[in-house]
Every structure is written in structure tokens, then in C-alpha cells.
Amino acid sequence: MDVLDYLKTHIKTDIAPSPIHGIGTFALRDMEPGELVFRTWLGDSRIYTLTREEFNSLPDYSKKMILKGYENVGEYPVIWFRLYNECYWNLANPWAFTNAADKNNEANIDSHKRVVIRPIKAGEELIGTYDLEKTILK
């Protein structure tokens, strides 16, 4: 998968203060059941660049995430950002920021299968599942 395709289709979430607890993970766009929540970058860890035309072809939320994390001011001929191998966009472990709910509550992602289990609207907090049967205590 090339960089432009990754940025167009796989940046789906951001982290922000949560009304539930601490920091939470929030949808940048609508997501459908069965959709993979976090797709990691499998390319090289390095600085990547996009032409202004490529950058302008991205969804607004992807552009916002690039500009939020990287100073691209002035009239640079390219927009730059970093991607890290085996990381999701800008997080090594995005699940660490995803709050979970009791089994009886309305979870919208399956934390073990890592997929959406009910429709999620842009701006909605992603809530994972607790499954204590799969938790190993030593």
C-alpha cells in the first residue's frame, strides 16, 4: 500500500479528553460493522512528503491530523510527516487510549477481533469490550 492510499483510507481516529475516563479514542469519520479499527503502517519508518496536490486530495480529517502533528507552514513545495513501521498513523499502541465498557454496555468495537461491531458516527468515542474470560492473571 502506498502512502497516499494509507492516508486516504486508514486514518480513522484521534485521541482527546474523554467524558467517560481520561483520554479516549474518537472517530474522525463514520465506520461500519466489520471494518478494521486500526491498520498499521507496514512501510519504512521515515519522513514522507506529499505534493500540495496530493495533500489536497486527502479527506479533511487526514489533512487536519497531518497539520496537527507536523509544522508545515509557509510555502514549502511539499507537506511532510512521519510514519513508523508497525504503528497506527501516529500511535504505537492506539488501543491504550480506547476506553472499554462492561459487557452489558454499548461497546462499538470488539477489542479482541479489532473490528467495529456497530455503526460509529464521526465524533463518537470508540468503546471497546471487556472480556475478563480472556484476561490472564498471574
NORSULCOR-V110863 format. One record per residue. N is the residue number from 0. RES is the residue in one small letter. PSI is psi in radians with two decimals (NA if undefined). OMEGA is omega in whole degrees, -180 to 180 (999 if undefined). Layout:
n->N res->RES psi->PSI omega->OMEGA
n->N res->RES psi->PSI omega->OMEGA
//
This chain:
n->0 res->m psi->2.36 omega->179
n->1 res->d psi->2.91 omega->-175
n->2 res->v psi->-0.80 omega->-177
n->3 res->l psi->-0.75 omega->178
n->4 res->d psi->-0.76 omega->179
n->5 res->y psi->-0.83 omega->-178
n->6 res->l psi->-0.57 omega->-180
n->7 res->k psi->-0.58 omega->-171
n->8 res->t psi->-0.30 omega->-171
n->9 res->h psi->-0.04 omega->169
n->10 res->i psi->1.94 omega->-173
n->11 res->k psi->-0.31 omega->-172
n->12 res->t psi->2.83 omega->172
n->13 res->d psi->2.82 omega->176
n->14 res->i psi->2.59 omega->-178
n->15 res->a psi->2.91 omega->175
n->16 res->p psi->2.40 omega->-177
n->17 res->s psi->2.41 omega->173
n->18 res->p psi->-0.24 omega->-180
n->19 res->i psi->-0.91 omega->-179
n->20 res->h psi->2.15 omega->172
n->21 res->g psi->-2.13 omega->179
n->22 res->i psi->2.47 omega->179
n->23 res->g psi->2.98 omega->178
n->24 res->t psi->2.24 omega->-175
n->25 res->f psi->2.47 omega->-179
n->26 res->a psi->2.32 omega->174
n->27 res->l psi->-0.35 omega->179
n->28 res->r psi->2.92 omega->176
n->29 res->d psi->2.53 omega->177
n->30 res->m psi->2.58 omega->-176
n->31 res->e psi->2.68 omega->177
n->32 res->p psi->2.45 omega->-180
n->33 res->g psi->-0.26 omega->-179
n->34 res->e psi->2.37 omega->176
n->35 res->l psi->2.31 omega->-176
n->36 res->v psi->-0.95 omega->-177
n->37 res->f psi->1.99 omega->175
n->38 res->r psi->2.12 omega->-178
n->39 res->t psi->2.71 omega->175
n->40 res->w psi->2.22 omega->-178
n->41 res->l psi->0.03 omega->178
n->42 res->g psi->-2.93 omega->-179
n->43 res->d psi->2.63 omega->171
n->44 res->s psi->1.98 omega->-180
n->45 res->r psi->3.09 omega->174
n->46 res->i psi->2.31 omega->177
n->47 res->y psi->2.73 omega->177
n->48 res->t psi->2.65 omega->174
n->49 res->l psi->2.53 omega->171
n->50 res->t psi->2.85 omega->177
n->51 res->r psi->-0.65 omega->179
n->52 res->e psi->-0.77 omega->178
n->53 res->e psi->-0.78 omega->179
n->54 res->f psi->-0.78 omega->-179
n->55 res->n psi->-0.30 omega->178
n->56 res->s psi->-0.15 omega->-179
n->57 res->l psi->2.71 omega->172
n->58 res->p psi->2.64 omega->-178
n->59 res->d psi->-0.69 omega->-178
n->60 res->y psi->-0.58 omega->176
n->61 res->s psi->-0.73 omega->177
n->62 res->k psi->-0.75 omega->180
n->63 res->k psi->-0.75 omega->-179
n->64 res->m psi->-0.69 omega->178
n->65 res->i psi->-0.82 omega->-178
n->66 res->l psi->-0.46 omega->178
n->67 res->k psi->-0.62 omega->-174
n->68 res->g psi->-0.27 omega->-174
n->69 res->y psi->2.33 omega->-178
n->70 res->e psi->1.81 omega->179
n->71 res->n psi->1.20 omega->-178
n->72 res->v psi->2.91 omega->179
n->73 res->g psi->-2.77 omega->-176
n->74 res->e psi->0.77 omega->175
n->75 res->y psi->2.50 omega->179
n->76 res->p psi->-0.25 omega->-180
n->77 res->v psi->2.82 omega->172
n->78 res->i psi->2.30 omega->-177
n->79 res->w psi->2.74 omega->180
n->80 res->f psi->2.92 omega->178
n->81 res->r psi->2.56 omega->167
n->82 res->l psi->2.50 omega->-179
n->83 res->y psi->2.31 omega->179
n->84 res->n psi->2.36 omega->178
n->85 res->e psi->0.32 omega->175
n->86 res->c psi->2.68 omega->175
n->87 res->y psi->2.02 omega->-180
n->88 res->w psi->-1.59 omega->-177
n->89 res->n psi->0.27 omega->-178
n->90 res->l psi->2.33 omega->176
n->91 res->a psi->-0.64 omega->-179
n->92 res->n psi->1.42 omega->-177
n->93 res->p psi->-0.43 omega->-180
n->94 res->w psi->-0.40 omega->-179
n->95 res->a psi->-0.38 omega->-178
n->96 res->f psi->0.11 omega->-177
n->97 res->t psi->2.01 omega->178
n->98 res->n psi->2.72 omega->-180
n->99 res->a psi->2.78 omega->180
n->100 res->a psi->2.76 omega->173
n->101 res->d psi->2.70 omega->180
n->102 res->k psi->-0.53 omega->-178
n->103 res->n psi->-0.20 omega->-180
n->104 res->n psi->3.05 omega->-174
n->105 res->e psi->1.31 omega->174
n->106 res->a psi->2.58 omega->178
n->107 res->n psi->-0.06 omega->173
n->108 res->i psi->2.57 omega->175
n->109 res->d psi->1.91 omega->-175
n->110 res->s psi->-0.45 omega->-178
n->111 res->h psi->-0.69 omega->177
n->112 res->k psi->-0.25 omega->177
n->113 res->r psi->0.61 omega->-179
n->114 res->v psi->2.80 omega->176
n->115 res->v psi->2.34 omega->-180
n->116 res->i psi->-0.19 omega->171
n->117 res->r psi->2.74 omega->-177
n->118 res->p psi->2.44 omega->179
n->119 res->i psi->2.31 omega->179
n->120 res->k psi->2.62 omega->176
n->121 res->a psi->2.34 omega->180
n->122 res->g psi->-0.28 omega->-179
n->123 res->e psi->2.50 omega->176
n->124 res->e psi->2.38 omega->176
n->125 res->l psi->2.27 omega->-179
n->126 res->i psi->2.14 omega->-180
n->127 res->g psi->3.08 omega->-180
n->128 res->t psi->2.49 omega->167
n->129 res->y psi->2.37 omega->173
n->130 res->d psi->1.49 omega->-174
n->131 res->l psi->-0.36 omega->178
n->132 res->e psi->-0.44 omega->-178
n->133 res->k psi->0.03 omega->180
n->134 res->t psi->2.26 omega->180
n->135 res->i psi->2.15 omega->178
n->136 res->l psi->2.35 omega->179
n->137 res->k psi->NA omega->999
//
